[in-house]
Amino acid sequence: AFMMTTGILSMAISNTSSALIMMPMALAVMAGCGLAEDDHEGIAGALPIGIAFAASIGGLGTIVGSPTNAIAVGLLDKLLGLRISFAEWSLYGLPLVFLGIPLAALIIARIQRLSAHAIDIGAARASVFSGEAWTTPERRVVPLVAVTFLLWLTTPLLEPFLPPDSLTDGTVAVAAGLALFLLPDGTGRPLLTWQEANNAPWGVIMMFGGGLALAAGMGESGLAEWLGKSLLPLSAMPLIVVALALVALVILVTEFASNVATASAIIPVVAALIAALGIDPLLLAMPAALAASWGFMLPAGTGPNAIAWSTGRIKLSRMVGAGLALDVAGAFLIVGIVWAIAAVT
């Protein structure tokens, strides 16, 4: 339940924010169950790891779930002319979320030996249930977020009935943002003020622009063409093997580099490979884009992992073991989902 909730939350806000929201609840559950602060066994270690993994997996469900997704989509559009809408991304991302989180839960349960460490479910529920009613701002923000996601998902269905380019993922996002500044929160102020909006991570947007500039430079300098020719020998290998090897490489890189840096560096190479092989771009581009956020082994690898590690309830060997198992299984899961959906659409 904690992992699915974290995953769903992470589709709408950043992975790190999702982990920050859910981790105190997990700690409250463990305190309510009478677990010692230095306990690493059973649910004591499983909850922090599970929340961290679910936050990263959930961010793959939508384009807005992680900055890495938006950067990958922008680079693919710039380099290949491959436009991936919010709905198209979700078509591949949501199945990965709803299969990946149960897979992660099974791996964590085995690593942490949950069956050998029972807890008091009643005490766990009592520790997180407050019974407090929603505030007025909360009641107004939730419908706005729901309508925004609904429009993003239904844009391809509405476009034929509207003037060209009048309804895009961008226009929906701008309209939702303006609504936050215009709608009152019931206390005499808008739901969002500029002082609050100014705390947004603007550096990520600058990094996004830098990635696009790098992609343009690779094209203008001839580096992309050179990479494509260098990768031509891969055409002799089965395409499924190339896809699995590519995803494994991206996962390995993202274990030691930030997800955003991995996407910015790898996607141009993937674009060159696609051009060299002359294949359907989705068969390699989408797995690579998803794999850029699929790294779970190290505490410093992602924000959610660092937050989980800071609780002091995780043994490093178990995080590495669970992360390695999920990395290996994820390579096959990502390629399998993308290729299966591409085959029927």
N, C-alpha and C positions, 0 to 999 in steps of 0.2 A: 504494500500500500504506500509506504514512504517513497519507494523508488518510482512507482507509476505517477504519483503526485508530483514528485520532483521533475520527472520527464515531461509531463504536460506543462508544468509551469515554465520549464526551460525553453519551450517552443515560442513563448511570447517575450521573455526577458532573457538577459544574458545568463550563461551557464554559472558564472561565479555568483551572481545575485541570487539565483535559484538555490544554490548550495548554502549561501548565507542565511536565507529565509528558513530553510528546512533543518539546518544543523542544530539550532537551539531547541527545536521540537524533539529531535532525536535525543539530545542530551537530557531533556526533561523526562522523556520516556525511560531512559536508562536510570535516572535518579529515582523516578517513581517505582521502578522495579527493584530498587535497593542494590544496584550494581556499584561496586567500588570504582573510584575515579581512575585507578590504575589497572582495571580489569580489561584484558584484551580478548577474552574468550567469547565464543558464541555471538549473541546479538550485540554485545558491547563493541566488538570490532566490525561486525557485519553492517550495522546501520550507517556509520560514517563512510565506509567504503562504498556501500550501496548508493547512498545519496550522491557521492562524488561521481561515480560511474554513470548513474541515471541522469545527472545534470548534463554531462558531456554527450550522452546518447540522445537525450531529448532535444538538445540544440540542433540536431541534424534534421528534425522533423519539418522545419520551415526555413525559408531564406532568412527571416529575421531572428531565428533562434541563436545565431552566432555570427559575428563579423566575418569569420572565415568563409561562411556560405556566400555572403554578399560579394566578397572579394573574388571568390572562385567564379561566380556567375558573371561578374563584370569582366574578368580576364577572358573567359570563354567567349563572351560577346565580342570583345575587342579583337581577339586573335583568330577566332574561327567564324565569327558571325552567327554563333549559336546562341539564340536567345531562350533562356529558361525562365518561364514565368513562376510566380508564387505557387500556382496550382500544379504546374509541372514538377517543380522541385518536391512539393509535398507528396506527389504521386509516388516518388521513389523514397523520400525521407520518412514518411509516416510508417510504412511497413517495416522499415529498418528499426524505427523506435519501438514499435509494438512487438517485434520479435527480439530485438537486441536487449531490451530491459529484462524480460523473463530469462533470457540466456545468461545475462550477467548475474541475476539473482540466484540461479542454479549454481553457477560457478562459485559465487561468494558463499553460499550455504554449504557447499562441499568443503571449501578451504577453511571456513570458520567452524565447521562441524556443528551446525545449529541443532541438529537432532539430538545431540548429547547435552545441550544446555537449554533446558526449558525456562520460560519466563511466565510471569503472572499477566495474562492478557488484560484482565480487568483493571489492574493497577496501571498498565500502560495506557489504556484508554482514558482513565480518569486523569492522568497527568497532563494530557494535551487538550482535553475538552473544557472550554471555558464557558460556553453557553452565551457569550456576549453577542448582541445583535450587530449587524453590519452598520457602519456609519453612513451618513448621507453621501460623502465623496465616493465611498466604495460602491454604493448602490448605483451611482451615476457613471463611474468609470467602467465597471464590468460590462454593461450593455454596449458601451462605445467600443470596447475592445472586441466584443463578440461580433458586432456589425462590421468592424474593420476586417477581421479574419474572414467573415462570410463573403464580403466583397472581393477580397483577395482570391478566395477559392473559386468564386463564380465569375470572375472577370472574363475568362474565355467563353462562357455561355452568354454573357451580356454584350460583348463587343459587336456581334453581327447586327444588333439593333440600335447601335449608337454611331455617331460620326467617327471616322477613323482617328485613332490615337486620343480619343476624348476620355477614355477610361483605361488607365494602366495601373500597375502596382504602385508606381510613383504618385499618381494623382490621388489614389486612395490614401496613401500614407500622409500626403500633404494635408488632405481634407481632415483626416483624423487628428493630426497635430494641431491644426487650427481650431478644431472643436475643443481640444483640451484647454486652449487659451481663452475660448469664448464662453464655455459653459460654466456657470457658477457652481461652487461646491456646497452651497447652503450656508456659508458663514460670511458672505459678502466679498469673497475673492474667487477668482477662477480656479478650475481644477489644477491648472499648472501655471506658474508664474515664470517670467523670464529668468529670474534669479535662480530658480530651481532647474530650469532647462539648461542654464549656462554651466551646470555641473556635469552635463553629458560628456562622454569620452570623445571629444572632438578629435583627439589625436588619432583615433581609429579611422576617421574619415580621411585625414591627411595621409595615413598609411595606405588607404584604399586608392587614393589618387596616385600615390607613389608607385603602387603595383601596376596601375594602368600605364603610367609613364614608362616603367621598366619594360612592359610588354610592347609598347610602341617602339621603344629603342631597339629591342631585339628584332623587330620586323624591319625597321629602316636600315639597320646596320648589316643585315644579312645573316645574323646569328641564328635566327629561327630556321632559315633555309639550310644552313650548314648542319644544324642539329638534325633536321629531317633526313638529310642525306646520310648522316652518320648512323642513324637508327634503321636504315633500310634492311640490314641483315636480319632484323627481327621478323621480317615478313615471311621468313622460312618457318617460323614457329607457329603452332596453333594459336589462334587469337585468344582463346580462353586462358592459355598458359601465359601469354603476354599480359593479359588483364590481371591475373593473380599475382604475377611477379611485380607489376607496377603498383598494385595496391599494397603489397607487402613492403615494397621500398618506401612508399609514402608513409605508411604506419611507422616504419623504423625511423625515418627522418623526424616525424612529428613527436617521437618520444624524447628527442634531444633538442628540438627547436620549437618555438611557439607555433601554434596552429596557423596563425596569420602569415608568419614568415614562410612556413612550409607551403601553403597555398600559393603565395606570391612567387616562390622559386620553382615549384614543381609544375604548376599549370602551364606555363609557357613551354616547358619541355614536352609535356603531354600533347599540347597543341601541335608541336613539330612532329611528334610521333604519329599522330592521327593523319597529318598531311602527307607524311611519308608512306603510310600504309594504305591511304585512300579508303578508309572504312567509315562506318556510321560513327560520328563523333561521340554520341551518347555512350557507346559501349566501353569506351576508355575514359572519357572526360568525367562522366558522372561518378563512376567508382573512385576515381582519383580525388574528386572534389569532396566526396563523403569521407574518404580515408584520411583526409587532412586533419580531421577532428577526432580520429579514432586512435587515441594513444592513452593508455591507462596505467602503465607500469610504475612510473616514478612519481614521488610526492611533488616534485617541482615541475612536472610535465604539464599540468593544467591548473587553473585557479581552483576548481573544485577539489582536486587531489590535495593541494596545499592546505585548503581549509579543513579537509578531513584529517590530514596528518596532524594539524595543530591541536586536535582534540586530545592527543596523547593516548588514544585507545587502539592504535593500529600498530601491528608488528610489520616492519618493513618487508620481511620475507613473504608475508601473506599478501601484502598489497602487490608486490612484484609478481608473485605466483598467480594471483587472480588476474592481474593485468596482462600477463603473458598469455594465459589461456584465452582471455577475451580478445586479445590482439590476433592470435592465430585463428580462432573461430570467426572473428569479425571479417578477416580477409575473404573467407569463403562466403560468408553471409552477405557481404556488400556486393560482391560480384554476382552471386546467385540471384539476389533480389533485382538488381538493375537489369541483368540479362533476361530474367523471366518476364519482367514487366515490359521491357523493350520488345520482346518477342510477340506479345499479345496486343500491343498498342500501335 
